[in-house]
Amino acid sequence: MAADYSYKISPEVIQGDLFTVYYSGTPVGVYSAMTQVLSGNTEGTSLLTGLTIPILITESALDCGYYSPFDGAIIQKDVVTNFIFSASTADTYTYYVYNTSDEFKKFLELSTYTIDWGDGSPVNSFNQLTPASISHRYPVTISAYTITLTQTNPWGTNKVQKEIVTPYRLATITNPNGTAFFTSNTGSWSATPINYDFIFSGDAENNVSDQISSGYVTVPYTVSGTTQSRLNELAQYGPQKFIVGAPIIKNNEVFGVINNISPIYTAYTISNIDYYDYNNGETLYFIGSSGFTEDNTTAVPITKNSALQKSVFQAEIVTNLYIERGKNSAYERIQRLGEVDNVGDLINYGYGFFNVETK
């Protein structure tokens, strides 16, 4: 346990701070200011001389804890698929690549690796892990290349791409951490690559302009799915219940319209959403979405109650004390009197609701 010591240094606890002055011929003790105590001595030194503060040290070597020697196992933080490259000024056209994928993750034993040097040369198998390396010599010309390390496993394909330049002489690499790609083998996103910079800011840019969808995809994009039919909302009175091309007006605005009626489906639009009702009872909808926009996104700070700083889960209140306040109304009796016309009604109302005394 840590020991806390508190020391109070102020005029009222320092005996040497008491000075005698005479007021109307009577000696009076006066406490001086701390400024005078700390600088009122010769050449501006402190009046506090020989001041000592005793500190009791109760800790022993056991309180320092136990340590183990460093085993040298330093690896990168995210190493499911990754590599590093190096070169030297002695041979500025030869690059060395080290496969730093994590050898301690057992599921990576099912993975195979290939490396594409980006200059049109054959793709090499590269299953050795660091500290082993593989080297490649590029053509003697000033150029830029993209090295791609591909990991193939049963659930998908991972790729990490990093750019290099030749010759290697203090070259500036725009994205030294590379770009990561993942392509799933199964599911709805099969064969669709997903990529991001290996080190990226994520939500660090808390500006609305950086979060809107138009900065990442082309808008509007189509959102579709299945739903329930809304065709009856466009029904009209008269011999013909559904009329193609006749707009339905609600609140002085166009609510919807039937676009087409065919033997296979009925197409209509309600509030800018296109619906298709098929004969098998299925209804599909299609709508153009702009995702997050500057109109529907607001940047607000997220705050946390300081009393819950060390709480991981939401506080749970357990109690067996309940207060039943009832449902009494202060004006109930007055309101009930409005239903009484005479004394007889007053006596009989509500099986004796009113307490009537005969005197």
C-alpha positions in Angstrom: 0.0 0.0 0.0 1.2 3.5 -0.8 1.8 5.9 2.1 0.6 9.4 1.7 2.1 12.3 3.7 0.6 15.7 4.0 2.6 18.7 5.2 1.1 22.1 6.0 3.5 25.0 5.7 1.7 28.3 6.5 2.2 31.2 8.9 0.1 29.8 11.8 2.2 26.6 12.1 5.6 28.2 11.9 6.8 29.4 15.3 9.6 31.5 13.8 7.1 33.4 11.8 5.7 35.2 14.9 7.1 38.7 15.2 6.5 41.2 18.1 5.2 44.6 17.3 4.0 47.4 19.6 0.5 48.7 19.3 -0.2 51.8 21.5 2.8 50.7 23.6 1.5 47.1 24.0 3.6 44.2 22.6 1.5 42.2 20.1 2.5 39.0 18.2 1.9 39.3 14.5 2.2 36.6 11.8 4.1 37.8 8.8 3.4 36.9 5.2 5.0 33.8 3.7 6.8 36.0 1.3 8.7 37.6 4.2 9.4 34.2 5.7 10.9 32.9 2.5 12.9 35.9 1.5 13.2 38.2 4.6 16.6 37.0 5.7 20.0 38.3 4.7 20.4 38.8 1.0 16.9 37.6 0.4 17.3 34.1 1.9 14.7 32.3 3.9 14.1 32.8 7.6 13.5 29.1 7.9 16.9 27.6 8.9 17.5 24.1 10.0 14.1 23.0 8.9 13.7 19.2 8.6 10.8 17.1 7.5 10.9 13.5 8.8 9.7 10.9 6.3 9.1 7.3 7.5 10.0 4.7 4.9 8.4 1.4 5.6 8.8 -0.2 2.1 11.2 -3.1 1.6 12.7 -4.7 -1.4 9.6 -7.0 -1.7 7.4 -4.0 -2.2 9.1 -3.2 -5.5 7.6 -6.3 -7.1 9.1 -9.1 -9.1 10.8 -8.7 -12.4 11.7 -11.2 -15.1 14.5 -10.7 -17.7 13.5 -9.4 -21.1 13.1 -12.3 -23.6 13.7 -10.2 -26.7 10.3 -11.1 -28.2 9.5 -7.8 -29.8 7.1 -8.0 -32.8 4.8 -5.6 -34.6 1.4 -4.9 -33.2 -0.7 -6.0 -36.2 1.1 -8.8 -37.9 -1.6 -11.2 -39.3 -0.2 -10.2 -42.7 2.6 -7.7 -42.9 6.2 -7.2 -44.0 9.0 -4.7 -43.8 11.6 -3.8 -46.4 15.1 -2.4 -46.4 17.9 -1.4 -48.7 21.4 0.2 -48.4 23.3 2.9 -50.1 25.9 0.3 -51.1 23.5 -1.3 -53.6 20.7 1.2 -54.1 18.7 -1.1 -56.5 18.4 -4.2 -54.3 15.6 -4.4 -51.7 15.3 -6.9 -48.9 11.8 -8.0 -47.7 11.1 -9.6 -44.3 7.9 -11.5 -43.7 6.8 -10.3 -40.2 3.5 -12.2 -40.1 2.8 -13.5 -36.6 4.3 -16.9 -36.2 2.7 -17.3 -32.8 -0.9 -17.4 -34.2 -1.7 -21.1 -34.8 -4.3 -20.4 -37.5 -1.7 -18.8 -39.7 -0.1 -22.2 -40.1 -2.8 -22.8 -42.8 -1.5 -19.7 -44.8 0.8 -19.5 -47.8 2.6 -16.4 -48.9 3.7 -15.0 -52.2 5.5 -11.7 -53.1 5.0 -9.6 -56.2 7.9 -7.1 -56.7 5.8 -4.8 -58.9 8.3 -4.7 -61.8 6.8 -7.5 -64.0 9.1 -10.2 -62.7 7.7 -13.6 -61.7 5.8 -13.9 -58.4 7.9 -15.6 -55.7 6.7 -17.9 -52.9 7.8 -16.6 -49.6 6.8 -18.7 -46.6 9.9 -18.0 -44.5 9.3 -15.6 -41.5 11.6 -13.0 -40.1 14.6 -13.0 -39.5 14.8 -14.7 -42.9 14.6 -12.4 -45.8 14.2 -12.4 -49.6 16.0 -10.0 -51.9 15.3 -8.6 -55.4 17.3 -6.4 -57.7 15.4 -3.8 -59.7 16.4 -2.4 -63.1 19.0 0.4 -62.9 16.6 3.3 -63.5 14.8 5.9 -61.5 11.3 4.5 -60.9 8.7 3.7 -58.3 7.4 0.2 -57.6 4.7 -1.4 -55.4 5.7 -4.5 -53.4 2.7 -6.8 -52.6 2.8 -9.6 -50.0 -0.2 -11.9 -50.4 -1.4 -14.3 -47.8 -3.9 -17.0 -48.9 -5.8 -19.0 -46.3 -9.1 -21.0 -46.1 -11.3 -17.9 -45.3 -9.9 -15.4 -47.7 -6.9 -13.5 -49.1 -5.0 -10.8 -47.4 -2.7 -8.4 -49.2 -0.4 -5.7 -48.0 1.1 -3.2 -50.5 4.0 -0.8 -49.9 5.6 1.6 -52.3 9.3 1.9 -52.9 11.5 4.0 -55.2 14.8 3.3 -56.9 17.6 4.1 -56.5 17.4 4.0 -52.7 19.0 7.3 -51.5 17.1 8.9 -48.6 13.8 8.4 -50.6 10.6 9.7 -49.1 8.0 7.0 -48.8 4.5 8.5 -48.8 2.8 5.5 -47.1 5.6 3.5 -45.4 3.1 1.3 -43.5 1.3 0.3 -46.7 -2.2 -0.4 -47.7 -4.0 -3.6 -46.5 -6.5 -5.5 -48.6 -8.8 -8.4 -47.7 -10.9 -10.5 -50.1 -13.4 -13.0 -48.6 -13.9 -16.4 -50.0 -17.5 -16.8 -48.8 -20.6 -14.8 -48.1 -22.3 -11.9 -49.9 -18.9 -10.0 -50.1 -17.1 -12.9 -51.8 -14.5 -11.7 -54.3 -15.0 -8.1 -53.2 -11.8 -6.6 -51.9 -11.9 -4.3 -48.9 -8.9 -2.0 -48.4 -7.6 0.6 -46.0 -4.3 2.2 -45.0 -2.5 0.0 -42.6 -2.2 2.9 -40.2 -5.2 5.2 -40.6 -6.8 8.0 -38.5 -10.2 6.3 -38.3 -12.5 8.6 -36.5 -9.7 10.9 -35.3 -10.9 13.6 -37.8 -14.0 14.6 -36.0 -15.3 16.9 -38.7 -18.6 16.5 -40.4 -16.9 17.0 -43.8 -14.6 14.1 -43.1 -17.5 11.7 -42.2 -20.1 12.3 -45.0 -20.6 9.3 -47.3 -19.9 11.3 -50.5 -16.2 11.4 -49.6 -16.0 7.6 -49.9 -18.6 6.4 -52.4 -20.6 7.8 -55.3 -24.0 9.1 -54.2 -26.8 8.5 -54.4 -26.5 4.8 -54.2 -29.4 2.3 -54.3 -30.6 0.6 -51.2 -33.0 -2.3 -51.8 -34.8 -5.0 -49.8 -38.1 -6.7 -49.1 -41.0 -5.2 -47.3 -44.8 -5.2 -47.0 -47.0 -3.9 -49.7 -48.3 -0.3 -49.5 -50.4 -0.4 -52.6 -53.7 0.1 -50.7 -52.4 3.5 -49.6 -52.9 4.6 -53.2 -56.4 3.2 -53.6 -59.1 5.6 -54.8 -62.9 5.8 -54.6 -64.9 4.8 -57.6 -65.3 1.9 -60.0 -61.5 1.8 -60.7 -59.6 1.4 -57.5 -56.1 1.8 -58.9 -55.3 4.2 -61.7 -51.9 4.3 -63.4 -50.4 7.7 -63.6 -52.9 9.4 -61.3 -51.0 11.1 -58.4 -52.4 10.8 -54.8 -52.3 14.2 -53.0 -52.0 14.4 -49.3 -51.4 17.7 -47.4 -51.3 19.5 -50.7 -48.3 17.4 -51.8 -47.9 14.4 -54.1 -47.9 11.4 -51.8 -47.5 8.7 -54.4 -48.4 7.4 -57.8 -48.9 4.0 -59.6 -46.4 3.7 -62.4 -47.3 0.4 -64.0 -49.7 -2.5 -63.6 -48.8 -5.7 -65.4 -49.7 -9.4 -65.1 -46.4 -10.0 -63.3 -46.1 -7.0 -60.9 -47.4 -3.6 -59.9 -45.0 -0.8 -59.7 -45.7 2.4 -57.7 -43.8 5.2 -55.9 -44.5 6.5 -52.4 -42.4 9.3 -50.9 -39.7 8.8 -53.5 -39.4 5.1 -52.7 -40.1 2.7 -55.6 -42.1 -0.4 -54.8 -42.8 -3.6 -56.8 -45.6 -5.9 -55.8 -45.2 -9.4 -57.4 -48.0 -12.0 -57.9 -46.3 -14.3 -55.4 -46.9 -11.8 -52.6 -43.4 -10.5 -52.4 -42.7 -6.7 -52.3 -39.4 -5.2 -53.2 -38.4 -1.6 -52.6 -35.6 0.6 -54.1 -34.5 4.0 -52.8 -31.6 6.3 -53.6 -29.6 7.1 -50.5 -26.8 9.7 -49.9 -25.8 8.1 -46.6 -24.3 10.6 -44.1 -24.7 14.1 -45.3 -23.9 17.5 -43.8 -27.6 18.0 -43.3 -28.2 14.9 -41.1 -24.8 14.7 -39.3 -23.9 16.9 -36.4 -20.5 17.0 -34.6 -21.1 17.0 -30.9 -18.7 16.1 -28.1 -18.9 12.9 -26.1 -18.6 13.4 -22.4 -18.5 11.0 -19.5 -19.5 11.4 -15.9 -16.2 11.9 -14.0 -17.6 9.7 -11.2 -17.7 6.8 -13.6 -14.2 7.2 -15.0 -13.1 3.8 -13.7 -16.4 2.0 -14.4 -16.5 -0.3 -17.4 -20.1 -1.3 -17.3 -23.2 0.8 -16.6 -23.9 1.2 -12.9 -26.6 -1.2 -11.6 -28.8 -0.1 -8.8 -30.2 -2.9 -6.6 -32.9 -1.9 -4.1 -35.8 -3.4 -2.2 -37.3 -0.1 -1.2 -40.3 1.2 -3.1 -42.5 4.2 -2.4 -46.1 4.0 -3.5 -47.3 7.5 -3.9 -50.8 6.5 -5.0 -53.0 8.2 -7.5 -54.8 10.7 -5.4 -56.0 13.9 -6.9 -56.2 17.1 -4.9 -59.3 18.2 -6.9 -61.1 14.9 -7.2 -63.8 15.6 -4.5 -64.4 19.1 -6.0 -64.9 17.5 -9.5 -67.2 14.9 -8.1 -69.4 17.6 -6.5 -70.1 18.8 -10.0 -72.1 15.6 -10.5 -74.3 16.1 -7.5 -77.6 18.1 -7.9 -79.2 17.7 -4.4 -78.7 16.4 -0.9 -80.1 13.0 -1.7 -77.6 12.6 -4.5 -74.9 13.7 -2.1 -75.7 11.0 0.4 -76.1 8.2 -2.2 -73.2 9.2 -4.5 -70.6 6.5 -5.0 -72.0 4.3 -2.2 -71.1 6.8 0.5 -68.2 8.5 -1.2 -68.9 11.7 0.7 -68.9 11.6 4.5 -72.3 13.3 5.4 -73.1 14.0 9.0 -76.7 14.6 10.2 -76.9 17.2 13.0 
